[in-house]
Structures are given as C-alpha cells and as structure tokens.
Amino acid sequence: MRISAPPTISPCYYGIDTPTRKELIASSHSVEEIRRYIRADSLGYLSMQGLLAAVGKDAGFCHACFSLQYPVAFPMEDLAQLRLFEP
C-alpha cells in the first residue's frame, strides 16, 4: 500500500475535522507497526521532503498535521478537537 502523503501525526486546528493526536495511529506507531496492523504486504508514505518538492518549499501551506510545526502555538493541544471515539 502506498499513501500519497506523509503520515498524519497531529490534529489539524485550521478547519479539517481530524481525530486527536492520541487517536492518530501514525503519532504513536512506526510504519512497520501500522503495516502489520492493516495487514499489508508493504506500506510506504510520501516523505515530507517529497511533499515539499512536489508543491514547492515556499508554497506557504500548513503542514502541521505531518510535521507538528504549527504556524500558531496551541498550548492546550487536543482539548479543542472533537473526540471521535468517545461516547
């Protein structure tokens, strides 16, 4: 399986409804662990360098969900996100 983006390791606070960091598998598991979990023969993600090369390093878009480098600090991480798996 090939994923055309880097692993999503952090929530988006800019309008995309994503799970909390705790709920994102790539935030706490290696590619190999994820591969075994999804029972794929192989698993590969686009690298951050590949993403930036494709769109241009100076494109000015946010990539915090892949890099944890938010343009604006969020001191209460995950508290503002929806809890997708809680009752």
N, CA, C and O atoms as a MOPAC input file, in Angstrom:
PM7 MOZYME 1SCF
protein

 N      0.84900 1    -1.16200 1     0.00000 1
 C      0.00000 1     0.00000 1     0.00000 1
 C      0.89600 1     1.22700 1     0.00000 1
 O      1.89000 1     1.28100 1     0.72400 1
 N      0.54300 1     2.20300 1    -0.80900 1
 C      1.27900 1     3.46200 1    -0.86300 1
 C      0.32600 1     4.60700 1    -0.55400 1
 O     -0.78300 1     4.67200 1    -1.08400 1
 N      0.77400 1     5.50200 1     0.30800 1
 C     -0.01000 1     6.64900 1     0.73500 1
 C      0.63500 1     7.89900 1     0.12500 1
 O      1.84200 1     8.10100 1     0.25700 1
 N     -0.16000 1     8.72600 1    -0.53300 1
 C      0.37900 1     9.88300 1    -1.25400 1
 C      0.49400 1    11.12700 1    -0.38300 1
 O      0.29100 1    12.24800 1    -0.84700 1
 N      0.82400 1    10.90900 1     0.88900 1
 C      1.06100 1    11.99700 1     1.84700 1
 C      1.94400 1    11.43500 1     2.95800 1
 O      2.02100 1    10.21900 1     3.12900 1
 N      2.60400 1    12.30200 1     3.70700 1
 C      3.33300 1    11.82500 1     4.87400 1
 C      2.34400 1    11.29900 1     5.92700 1
 O      1.15200 1    11.59700 1     5.85300 1
 N      2.82500 1    10.53000 1     6.89600 1
 C      1.93000 1    10.06100 1     7.95800 1
 C      1.32200 1    11.23300 1     8.73100 1
 O      2.02800 1    12.17800 1     9.08300 1
 N      0.03000 1    11.17400 1     8.99200 1
 C     -0.64900 1    12.20700 1     9.77800 1
 C     -0.40300 1    11.91600 1    11.24700 1
 O     -0.88700 1    10.91900 1    11.78200 1
 N      0.35400 1    12.79400 1    11.89600 1
 C      0.75900 1    12.55000 1    13.27900 1
 C      0.15200 1    13.52800 1    14.27100 1
 O      0.33300 1    13.38300 1    15.48000 1
 N     -0.56700 1    14.52300 1    13.76700 1
 C     -1.09500 1    15.55200 1    14.64800 1
 C     -2.40400 1    16.10300 1    14.09900 1
 O     -2.60300 1    16.12700 1    12.88400 1
 N     -3.29600 1    16.54500 1    14.97800 1
 C     -4.57400 1    17.09400 1    14.51400 1
 C     -4.40000 1    18.40700 1    13.75600 1
 O     -3.39700 1    19.10800 1    13.89400 1
 N     -5.40500 1    18.70700 1    12.96100 1
 C     -5.47000 1    19.99400 1    12.28100 1
 C     -6.41000 1    20.89400 1    13.08300 1
 O     -7.53500 1    20.50300 1    13.39500 1
 N     -5.95500 1    22.07300 1    13.40800 1
 C     -6.77500 1    23.03600 1    14.13900 1
 C     -7.27800 1    24.15200 1    13.21000 1
 O     -7.79600 1    25.16600 1    13.67600 1
 N     -7.12300 1    23.96000 1    11.91900 1
 C     -7.45400 1    25.01400 1    10.96400 1
 C     -8.63200 1    24.64700 1    10.06200 1
 O     -8.67000 1    25.06200 1     8.90400 1
 N     -9.57800 1    23.88600 1    10.56700 1
 C    -10.79500 1    23.64400 1     9.81300 1
 C    -10.98500 1    22.25000 1     9.27300 1
 O    -12.04800 1    21.95500 1     8.72700 1
 N    -10.00400 1    21.37500 1     9.40000 1
 C    -10.17900 1    19.99400 1     8.96000 1
 C    -10.48700 1    19.15100 1    10.18700 1
 O     -9.75000 1    19.18600 1    11.17300 1
 N    -11.55500 1    18.40800 1    10.12900 1
 C    -12.01700 1    17.62100 1    11.26400 1
 C    -11.18800 1    16.34300 1    11.37700 1
 O    -11.47600 1    15.35100 1    10.70800 1
 N    -10.16500 1    16.36800 1    12.22100 1
 C     -9.30400 1    15.20200 1    12.41900 1
 C     -9.38900 1    14.72900 1    13.86000 1
 O     -9.75500 1    15.49500 1    14.75100 1
 N     -9.05000 1    13.45900 1    14.08900 1
 C     -9.04400 1    12.95400 1    15.46000 1
 C     -7.97100 1    13.63400 1    16.30700 1
 O     -7.15900 1    14.40700 1    15.79900 1
 N     -7.98000 1    13.34000 1    17.57900 1
 C     -6.94200 1    13.83600 1    18.47600 1
 C     -5.63800 1    13.10400 1    18.17300 1
 O     -5.64700 1    12.06700 1    17.51000 1
 N     -4.54000 1    13.62800 1    18.64800 1
 C     -3.24200 1    13.00300 1    18.40400 1
 C     -3.21600 1    11.56700 1    18.93800 1
 O     -2.64200 1    10.67200 1    18.31700 1
 N     -3.83200 1    11.36800 1    20.07100 1
 C     -3.89400 1    10.03700 1    20.67900 1
 C     -4.61100 1     9.03600 1    19.75800 1
 O     -4.31500 1     7.84100 1    19.78800 1
 N     -5.53600 1     9.51900 1    18.95500 1
 C     -6.32800 1     8.65600 1    18.08000 1
 C     -5.70500 1     8.45300 1    16.68500 1
 O     -6.20900 1     7.64900 1    15.90000 1
 N     -4.64300 1     9.15800 1    16.37900 1
 C     -3.98000 1     9.02500 1    15.08400 1
 C     -2.89300 1     7.95600 1    15.18600 1
 O     -1.92100 1     8.13500 1    15.91900 1
 N     -3.04200 1     6.87000 1    14.47400 1
 C     -2.13800 1     5.73000 1    14.61600 1
 C     -0.68200 1     6.09700 1    14.32800 1
 O      0.22500 1     5.58400 1    14.98200 1
 N     -0.45400 1     6.97700 1    13.35800 1
 C      0.92100 1     7.32900 1    12.99400 1
 C      1.61700 1     8.18100 1    14.04900 1
 O      2.83900 1     8.32900 1    14.00600 1
 N      0.86600 1     8.74300 1    14.99400 1
 C      1.50100 1     9.56000 1    16.03800 1
 C      2.21200 1     8.70800 1    17.07300 1
 O      3.06800 1     9.20800 1    17.80300 1
 N      1.87300 1     7.43200 1    17.14600 1
 C      2.47100 1     6.59800 1    18.19100 1
 C      2.96000 1     5.23100 1    17.71100 1
 O      3.41700 1     4.42000 1    18.51600 1
 N      2.86600 1     4.97000 1    16.39900 1
 C      3.30100 1     3.68100 1    15.87300 1
 C      4.20500 1     3.87500 1    14.65900 1
 O      4.05300 1     4.83200 1    13.89900 1
 N      5.13500 1     2.96200 1    14.49600 1
 C      6.03900 1     3.01100 1    13.34700 1
 C      5.30800 1     2.55900 1    12.09100 1
 O      4.22700 1     1.97600 1    12.16400 1
 N      5.90600 1     2.83200 1    10.94600 1
 C      5.34000 1     2.39100 1     9.67200 1
 C      5.20500 1     0.86700 1     9.68000 1
 O      4.20300 1     0.33200 1     9.20600 1
 N      6.18900 1     0.18300 1    10.20500 1
 C      6.12900 1    -1.28200 1    10.27200 1
 C      4.97800 1    -1.75600 1    11.15500 1
 O      4.28900 1    -2.71400 1    10.80400 1
 N      4.76300 1    -1.11400 1    12.27400 1
 C      3.64300 1    -1.48900 1    13.14700 1
 C      2.30300 1    -1.23700 1    12.45000 1
 O      1.37700 1    -2.04000 1    12.56600 1
 N      2.20700 1    -0.13800 1    11.73800 1
 C      0.97700 1     0.16100 1    11.00800 1
 C      0.77900 1    -0.86100 1     9.89000 1
 O     -0.33600 1    -1.33500 1     9.67000 1
 N      1.84900 1    -1.19700 1     9.19100 1
 C      1.76500 1    -2.19500 1     8.12100 1
 C      1.20500 1    -3.51000 1     8.64600 1
 O      0.32200 1    -4.10700 1     8.03100 1
 N      1.72300 1    -3.95500 1     9.78200 1
 C      1.22600 1    -5.20600 1    10.36800 1
 C     -0.23500 1    -5.06100 1    10.78900 1
 O     -1.03000 1    -5.98100 1    10.59800 1
 N     -0.58700 1    -3.91800 1    11.35800 1
 C     -1.96200 1    -3.69400 1    11.82100 1
 C     -2.97000 1    -3.75500 1    10.67500 1
 O     -4.04400 1    -4.33900 1    10.81600 1
 N     -2.61700 1    -3.14900 1     9.54000 1
 C     -3.54400 1    -3.15400 1     8.40200 1
 C     -3.36200 1    -4.39300 1     7.52000 1
 O     -4.07200 1    -4.57700 1     6.53200 1
 N     -2.41400 1    -5.22300 1     7.89200 1
 C     -2.15100 1    -6.49600 1     7.19600 1
 C     -1.77100 1    -6.30200 1     5.73200 1
 O     -2.21600 1    -7.04500 1     4.85600 1
 N     -0.95100 1    -5.30300 1     5.48600 1
 C     -0.46100 1    -5.04300 1     4.13000 1
 C      0.86800 1    -5.75700 1     3.92600 1
 O      1.62400 1    -5.96400 1     4.87600 1
 N      1.14700 1    -6.13100 1     2.68800 1
 C      2.44300 1    -6.73600 1     2.37200 1
 C      3.56800 1    -5.71500 1     2.53800 1
 O      4.66200 1    -6.05100 1     2.99000 1
 N      3.28600 1    -4.46900 1     2.16900 1
 C      4.24400 1    -3.38500 1     2.34800 1
 C      3.45500 1    -2.09300 1     2.52300 1
 O      2.28700 1    -2.00700 1     2.14400 1
 N      4.10800 1    -1.09600 1     3.10100 1
 C      3.46800 1     0.18700 1     3.35200 1
 C      4.50500 1     1.27800 1     3.16500 1
 O      5.60600 1     1.20000 1     3.70900 1
 N      4.15400 1     2.28000 1     2.40500 1
 C      5.04700 1     3.40800 1     2.19900 1
 C      4.26000 1     4.70400 1     2.13100 1
 O      3.17000 1     4.76000 1     1.56200 1
 N      4.82800 1     5.73800 1     2.71900 1
 C      4.22800 1     7.07100 1     2.70700 1
 C      5.10400 1     7.99500 1     1.87700 1
 O      6.30400 1     7.76000 1     1.73600 1
 N      4.50700 1     9.04400 1     1.32900 1
 C      5.28600 1    10.10600 1     0.71400 1
 C      6.05800 1    10.80100 1     1.83700 1
 O      5.49300 1    11.07600 1     2.89600 1
 N      7.31500 1    11.08200 1     1.62000 1
 C      8.11000 1    11.75900 1     2.64300 1
 C      7.75400 1    13.24600 1     2.68600 1
 O      7.17900 1    13.78500 1     1.74100 1
 N      8.09900 1    13.89000 1     3.77800 1
 C      7.89300 1    15.33700 1     3.87600 1
 C      8.71900 1    16.04400 1     2.79900 1
 O      8.25700 1    17.01200 1     2.19500 1
 N      9.93800 1    15.56100 1     2.56100 1
 C     10.76900 1    16.14400 1     1.51300 1
 C     10.10900 1    15.97900 1     0.14700 1
 O     10.15600 1    16.89100 1    -0.67800 1
 N      9.49500 1    14.82000 1    -0.09600 1
 C      8.78800 1    14.59000 1    -1.35000 1
 C      7.58600 1    15.50100 1    -1.51000 1
 O      7.32100 1    16.01100 1    -2.59800 1
 N      6.85700 1    15.70300 1    -0.41500 1
 C      5.70500 1    16.60600 1    -0.44600 1
 C      6.14500 1    18.02800 1    -0.77500 1
 O      5.57100 1    18.68000 1    -1.64600 1
 N      7.16500 1    18.49800 1    -0.07100 1
 C      7.64000 1    19.86500 1    -0.30000 1
 C      8.22300 1    20.02800 1    -1.69700 1
 O      8.09600 1    21.09700 1    -2.29300 1
 N      8.85500 1    18.99300 1    -2.22600 1
 C      9.38100 1    19.05600 1    -3.58800 1
 C      8.23700 1    19.12800 1    -4.60300 1
 O      8.34600 1    19.81200 1    -5.62100 1
 N      7.14800 1    18.42500 1    -4.32100 1
 C      6.00200 1    18.40100 1    -5.24100 1
 C      5.26200 1    19.72600 1    -5.27800 1
 O      4.80600 1    20.15200 1    -6.33900 1
 N      5.13900 1    20.38300 1    -4.13400 1
 C      4.35600 1    21.62500 1    -4.07900 1
 C      5.22300 1    22.86800 1    -4.03300 1
 O      4.72000 1    23.97800 1    -4.20600 1
 N      6.48400 1    22.70500 1    -3.80700 1
 C      7.38900 1    23.84500 1    -3.68500 1
 C      7.58500 1    24.21500 1    -2.22800 1
 O      6.61100 1    24.41500 1    -1.50100 1
 N      8.80700 1    24.30600 1    -1.80300 1
 C      9.10700 1    24.57800 1    -0.39100 1
 C      8.52200 1    25.89000 1     0.09800 1
 O      8.21300 1    26.03000 1     1.28100 1
 N      8.37000 1    26.84300 1    -0.79500 1
 C      7.87100 1    28.15700 1    -0.40900 1
 C      6.38600 1    28.32900 1    -0.74600 1
 O      5.91400 1    29.45200 1    -0.92000 1
 N      5.65700 1    27.21900 1    -0.83600 1
 C      4.24000 1    27.29200 1    -1.20800 1
 C      3.40300 1    27.97500 1    -0.12900 1
 O      2.32900 1    28.50000 1    -0.42200 1
 N      3.88000 1    27.97300 1     1.10900 1
 C      3.20100 1    28.69200 1     2.17100 1
 C      2.00300 1    27.98000 1     2.76600 1
 O      1.17300 1    28.61800 1     3.41300 1
 N      1.89000 1    26.67300 1     2.56700 1
 C      0.76700 1    25.96800 1     3.17100 1
 C      1.18000 1    25.34900 1     4.51000 1
 O      2.36200 1    25.12200 1     4.77000 1
 N      0.20300 1    25.08900 1     5.32800 1
 C      0.45400 1    24.49100 1     6.64100 1
 C      0.64400 1    22.98800 1     6.48000 1
 O     -0.11600 1    22.33400 1     5.76700 1
 N      1.65200 1    22.44700 1     7.13800 1
 C      1.88200 1    21.00400 1     7.12500 1
 C      2.02200 1    20.46200 1     8.54300 1
 O      2.69500 1    19.45700 1     8.77300 1
 N      1.37600 1    21.14300 1     9.49200 1
 C      1.48800 1    20.76900 1    10.90000 1
 C      0.97700 1    19.36000 1    11.18000 1
 O      1.50300 1    18.68400 1    12.06400 1
 N     -0.03200 1    18.90600 1    10.45000 1
 C     -0.55300 1    17.56300 1    10.69600 1
 C      0.48500 1    16.49700 1    10.35500 1
 O      0.38700 1    15.36700 1    10.83300 1
 N      1.47800 1    16.84200 1     9.53400 1
 C      2.54800 1    15.92200 1     9.18400 1
 C      3.82900 1    16.18700 1     9.96900 1
 O      4.63600 1    15.27600 1    10.15700 1
 N      4.02700 1    17.41900 1    10.42700 1
 C      5.33000 1    17.81600 1    10.98900 1
 C      5.29700 1    18.31200 1    12.42700 1
 O      6.35300 1    18.45300 1    13.04400 1
 N      4.13600 1    18.57800 1    12.97300 1
 C      3.96900 1    19.18300 1    14.30300 1
 C      4.45400 1    20.63400 1    14.35000 1
 O      4.60300 1    21.18800 1    15.44000 1
 N      4.70100 1    21.25500 1    13.21400 1
 C      5.17200 1    22.64100 1    13.15600 1
 C      3.98900 1    23.54700 1    12.83600 1
 O      3.75200 1    23.90200 1    11.68100 1
 N      3.24900 1    23.91400 1    13.88400 1
 C      2.08200 1    24.77100 1    13.71800 1
 C      2.50800 1    26.22000 1    13.52300 1
 O      3.42800 1    26.68500 1    14.19600 1
 N      1.85400 1    26.94200 1    12.61500 1
 C      2.15900 1    28.36200 1    12.43300 1
 C      1.81000 1    29.18600 1    13.67100 1
 O      2.41900 1    30.22700 1    13.91800 1
 N      0.83500 1    28.72300 1    14.44400 1
 C      0.40600 1    29.38500 1    15.68000 1
 C      0.42100 1    28.33500 1    16.77900 1
 O     -0.05000 1    27.21700 1    16.57100 1
 N      0.94900 1    28.67400 1    17.93300 1
 C      1.03900 1    27.70900 1    19.03600 1
 C     -0.34900 1    27.35200 1    19.57000 1
 O     -1.24100 1    28.19800 1    19.63300 1
 N     -0.51200 1    26.09600 1    19.95100 1
 C     -1.74400 1    25.61100 1    20.56600 1
 C     -1.38100 1    25.00300 1    21.91000 1
 O     -1.05600 1    23.81800 1    21.97700 1
 N     -1.42800 1    25.79400 1    22.99400 1
 C     -0.98300 1    25.30600 1    24.29900 1
 C     -1.85000 1    24.19500 1    24.87300 1
 O     -1.37600 1    23.39800 1    25.68100 1
 N     -3.11700 1    24.13100 1    24.46500 1
 C     -3.99800 1    23.10600 1    25.01400 1
 C     -4.29100 1    22.07000 1    23.92800 1
 O     -5.44600 1    21.83000 1    23.57700 1
 N     -3.22800 1    21.46400 1    23.40600 1
 C     -3.34600 1    20.50600 1    22.31400 1
 C     -4.39200 1    19.45000 1    22.62300 1
 O     -4.47300 1    18.94400 1    23.74300 1
 N     -5.17100 1    19.13200 1    21.64000 1
 C     -6.21800 1    18.11300 1    21.66500 1
 C     -7.46900 1    18.52600 1    22.42900 1
 O     -8.50700 1    17.89100 1    22.24100 1
 N     -7.43800 1    19.53800 1    23.27000 1
 C     -8.63300 1    19.89600 1    24.01200 1
 C     -9.69700 1    20.52100 1    23.12100 1
 O    -10.89000 1    20.42100 1    23.40500 1
 N     -9.26400 1    21.16300 1    22.04700 1
 C    -10.22800 1    21.80600 1    21.16400 1
 C    -10.74300 1    20.86500 1    20.07200 1
 O    -11.68500 1    21.20800 1    19.35800 1
 N    -10.14100 1    19.69300 1    19.93800 1
 C    -10.54500 1    18.76500 1    18.90300 1
 C    -11.72800 1    17.91300 1    19.31800 1
 O    -11.96500 1    17.66800 1    20.50100 1
 N    -12.46100 1    17.47000 1    18.31500 1
 C    -13.54800 1    16.52800 1    18.58100 1
 C    -12.97400 1    15.19300 1    19.04000 1
 O    -11.93400 1    14.75700 1    18.54500 1
 N    -13.62000 1    14.57500 1    19.94500 1
 C    -13.24600 1    13.24300 1    20.38000 1
 C    -14.08700 1    12.26600 1    19.56000 1
 O    -15.26400 1    12.05900 1    19.85600 1
 N    -13.49300 1    11.67100 1    18.54200 1
 C    -14.25400 1    10.85200 1    17.62000 1
 C    -14.65200 1     9.49600 1    18.20400 1
 O    -15.63900 1     8.90100 1    17.77200 1
 N    -13.90100 1     9.01600 1    19.16600 1
 C    -14.15500 1     7.67400 1    19.66100 1
 C    -14.65200 1     7.63300 1    21.10000 1
 O    -14.71400 1     6.56300 1    21.70400 1
 N    -14.99900 1     8.76500 1    21.63900 1
 C    -15.55500 1     8.80200 1    22.99000 1
 C    -17.05500 1     8.90900 1    22.90700 1
 O    -17.58000 1     9.53800 1    21.98900 1
 N    -17.77000 1     8.29500 1    23.86700 1
 C    -19.24000 1     8.37800 1    23.85500 1
 C    -19.74300 1     9.78400 1    24.11200 1
 O    -20.95200 1    10.01300 1    24.13200 1

